[in-house]
Amino acid sequence: MLLADLGADVVKVESPQGDPARAHVAPTAGTAEYTTGTSLSYTACNRNKRSIILDLADDADRGLLDELLGRADVFVTNLAGPTLRKLGVDARALTQRFPRLVYARSAGLGTVGPRADDLAQDMTGMAYGGMLFTMSPEPGEPFAPPGAMNDVLTGTMLSFGILAALARRERSGRGHVVSGSLLQTSLWSQMLLVGSAANTSAASTTGRPRRDPRNALLNQYRAKDGRWIALAAINERAWRPCLEALGLERLWDDPRFATYETCLANARALRGILDEHIASQDAEHWLARLRSGGVWCGPVNELADVVGDDHIRTEGYLSTLSDGTTTVTMPFLLDGYDVPLAGGPQLGADRDDVLREWGIAG
């Protein structure tokens, strides 16, 4: 998706049954049919691509795949290792036949380890990598976040690797194999926590509930109007400005909160004071004071707030595709470049155009 956003001609090769994601029902949607008549998750992840149908059990279609590979710069797959080997499209087979091809594979748990052939998806990749515990607010109780976050980030990282491989090919003249996995992404996402676990004997392995924070000034609080705000006074330089902006200078005279260290030691007591104090005024009152005091803070938004937020819309972080679907734009903005806004392709709709443009007799 990201490479297609950047202008690459991404051709999605599908079986006659099509990508199962076409009929995927989002957990909160209740139906797979949206305004576009197809799955929202499919549309969001396949925008700006083209689709052709190839049945790899058919000799003629297999020949067409070989012709496409002979003209392509990059081959991308997320099929499991045994399936790739059975179809003869594993990395060794294709790079031997097409030496300039960049072979990119998004795996589940990896490509060479003892669990490399295990089937995996978004949640199980995070589970293996420890994320269901580190993201959980309850000690000993795993938590699975919604939204296929690990899937999305794994694809983003693979796109980065593909661009690096293409740059290397410009110098070496040969293709390269790029591999990423859901497990690898989960470790990368937690690199500070994983580093802590690998290098200390007292590494944190779980989140903390809001009611029992490690740092009460790095926490969330409900204001009078029911909205939540997030404080992020993360170090010794930030705690005094934060309390001052909140009008709590009196706490400096309390030995429990006289220093940053004592604030940390008495975090639960300070959380109770902040709960009561912040509940006395509306969220915007506190956010205005905190911002003017140079304190890291922000609203704790629901997704309904996010998609209607004027700042987010003005920044261009959301786009409306040609089929009417609103989706998130690329995770960066490129000066002078207008991202294409085509929706996800219909199954097999681009076969004739792709074969003609690529000079293949179909």
N, C-alpha and C positions, 0 to 999 in steps of 0.2 A: 504493500500500500504506500509506504513512504517513498519508495523509488518511483512509483507511478505518479505520486504527487509532484515529484521533482522532474517529471517529463519523460521518464523511461517508457518504452512500449512494452508493457507487462501483459503477456498472454497467459491466461489461466487455462491450463489443460485439465479438462474434467472428464470423468467417466460418463457414459450415457445416463446414469442416474443423477449426476450432478453432485456438487459439494453438499454434504449433509447440512452445512451451516445455512443453506438457503431456507431450510424449514425450522431453524432453531428458534425456540420460544424463549424470549428473555424472561428471567425469573419474575419480574414485576409487571410484565406486559399482559399476560392472560391469553394472548393470541399471537401467532406468528405473522399475522397479516396486519400491516401498517398501511399508511397512505400510499405507499409505493406498491403494495401487493406482494411484498416479499419480506424476508426476515430483516429486521433492523440491524442485527449484528452482522449479517452477511453484507448488507449495503455499506455499513460503516467501514468494514475491513477490506472491501473489494472495489472501492471507488476508483475510477480512472483506469480500470483494467479492461481487457478484452477477453472473451471466452470462446474456446473451441472445444468440441467433443472429440475425444479419441478413445477408442476401445483397444487397449494394449494387447488383448487376446486376439485381435484381428491383424493379420499380417500386413494388410494395406495401411491400416492406421499406425501400426508400429513403424512402418517405413516412413510415414509422414512425420512421426516424432523424430526419427533420425535426421530427416532433412531439416527440421526446425532446429535441432541441436547443432547441426553443422553451420547454421547461420547465426545462432544466438551468441550473445556475450556471456549470459549467466543462466544457469539452471538452478531453480530453487525448489526444494521439496521438504515436506515434514512427515513423509512416510516412515514407518518403522524399518529398522535395519533388515529383518528377514524379508519383508515385502520388497524392499529395494533390490535385494540380491535375487529374489525370485523373478522379478521383472527384468533383471539385467540392467538396472539403472542406478546401481550403487556407484560410489565415488571412483573406485578403482576401474570399473568397466568403462565409465564415460570419459574419464580423464585420459585413459589410454587411447580411446578412439578419437577424442576431440581435445587435443593438447592445449588449445587456447581458451577452452571453456573454463569459466569460473563456476565451480560446483559448490553450491551453498545448501547446507542442510540444517534445519531446525529440528533437533532431536528432543526426546523426553528427558532422559537422565544422562545422556552422553553418547559417545560413539565407540569407546574402546574398553571401558571398565566392565566388571562382571555383571552389572545391571544395565548395560547398554541396550540390550534388546527388550527390556521391560517396557510395556505400554505405559504411557503417562499422559496426563493432560494438566491443565492449568493448576488445579488444586493439589494434585498428587505431586507435582513438581515442587510446589511450595512446601508441601508436607515433608518431603524428603530433605529439603534444605533448611528445615527448622522454623520456617516463617509462621506456621500456624501457632507456634508457641510464642515467638517474639512479638507477634502482633496482637496477642490475646491480652486483655486487661485482667484476666483471672488466672492466677498461678495454677499450673497443672491442668488447665482447661484449654484445649486448642480452639482456635477461631479461624474460620475460613472467610476472607473478605470477598464480596461480590464483584462482578464486573470484569473477570478474566484479566486482571491487571498484569499478572505474570506473562500471560500469552502476548499481550500487547507489547510489553517491554522486551520480550524475547525477540519478537519480530523487528522492533526498532534497533536492537543491538546487532541483529543479523544484517540489517541494511547497512549499518556502519561498517561491519566486516566486509561486505560485498564491495563497498566503495574503496576500502583499503586494498582489497585484492585486485580490483581493476587498476588502481594506481600502480601497484607492483607489476602488473602485467605490462604496463607501458614501458617499464624499465627492463623486465626480464624476457618479454616476448612469449611467455607461457602462462597458462591459467593456473589457478590455485584452488585448493579446497578450503572452504570456510565452514566451520561448524559452530553451532551454539546449541544450548539446551535450556529447557525450563529450569532444570536444577542449577545450571551455571548462572542463569539470570537471578535466581533467588539468592544465591550466595553473593553475587555482585551487589544486589540491592541492599544487602545487609553487611557490606564489607567492614564497617566499623564494629558491628557486633560480632561478626565471625572472627575478626582480628583479635578482639578482646577475649573471645572464647579460646582461641588458639595460643594466646600469649599470657593469660593470667589464670589463676585458680579460682577466682571469684567473679567470673563473667556473668553478666545479667542474661538470663535466658527467657525472660517473660516481660511483658508490659506490666503496667501498674494501673489499678482502677483509679478513676478521678478522685475518689474520696480518700485515697492513700498515696499521694504523690511523693516522688523523691524530692521535688522542688515545687512548692506551692505557687511560685511565680512563673512556673512553666506548666500551665494548667488551664482548664476551661471553667468559666463561671456563667451562671444564668443571671441575667439582668432583670429589672423590674417588669419589663414588657414581655418577658418570656424568651427573648433571644439570648443566645450564648455568645460570649466573647472569649478569645484565646489570648493569654498572656505568654510572652516568650522572653522573660528576663533570665537569660541562660547563664549568666556569669556574674562575677563580683562587681563588675563595672555597671551592671544594669539594674541591680536590685534596689538601690537607693532612688534613682530616678523613677522607677516603677511605683514604689510606695509613695513618693512625693506626688506623682501625677494622680494617684488614687486618693490623695488627701489623707494619707495614713502616716504622716511624719511622726505622730505620737508613738508609733511602734518602735522607733529608734531608741526610745528610753526604756523599753521593755528588754531586760537581759535575754529573753528568749529570741528576740529579733534584732539585736543590736549590731550584728554582723551578718554577712552572707552565710558564713559557716553555721551560725546559730539558727538562722532561718531554715537552712537545710535540716539541721538536727531536730527542729520543731515544726517540720513541714505540715503535719496533720493539724496542729493547733492553728497555724497560720492559714491553712485552707479554710478552716471553720470561720475565722474572722473575715476572710475575703468573701466567702459565700454570703454572709450576712450583709457585709458592706456593699458589695456590688449589686445585690438584690434591691438596694434602696433607690437606684436610678436606672433609667432606660439604657439600652446598649449604646446608642449613639452618643449619649452624654459621656460615657466612659471612653469610648473610642476616640472622641474628639480630644479629651484631656490627655489620653495616653499618646496620641499622635503628636500633639503639640509639645509634649515632654520628651519626644524622641525615643519613645519606648516601642519595642517590637510588639505588635498586637494585631488583631484582626477579628472580623466576624466569623463565627462558626456557621457556615452556610449549609442548608439543605440543597440537594441538587436542583430542586425547583427554584431556589434563589439563584443558583449559579447560572442556569440557562437564561434567566431573565435579567441578569446583572448588566447594568449599563457599561461599567468598566470593562468587563469581559467582552462584551459586544464591540465596544470601541477599539479595543486592542486587536480585534480580528481573530480571537481564539476559537470562535465558532463560525462555521460556514454552512450555507444552504446549497445542497447539490442540485443538479439539473432536474432530478426527479422529485424535488421538494423536501428531501430528508435533511434535517439539520444535524450536523456532526462536528466533531472536534477537528480543528485544522492541524497541520504539521506542528511538531513540538518546538519549532523555531520559525522565525520570519526571515525571509531572504529579500533584501532590498532590491526593488525593481522587478521582482518576479511575481506574477499572478498565478496562484495555484489553480490548476484545472479543477473543474467541479462536476465532472461526469459521475453519475451514479454507478452502482454495481451492474455488471453486464448480465444480460439475459443468457440463459444456458445455451451455449453453442451459437449464439447470434452472430459472431464475428468470424466464423470459419472461412468463408469465401474471401472476405477482405484481407484477413491475415495471410492466407496462402498466396493470394495475388500480389500483395505488397512485398511479401518475402520471396517472391519468385519461385513458388512451388506449384507444380501442377497437381491439382486435387481431383 
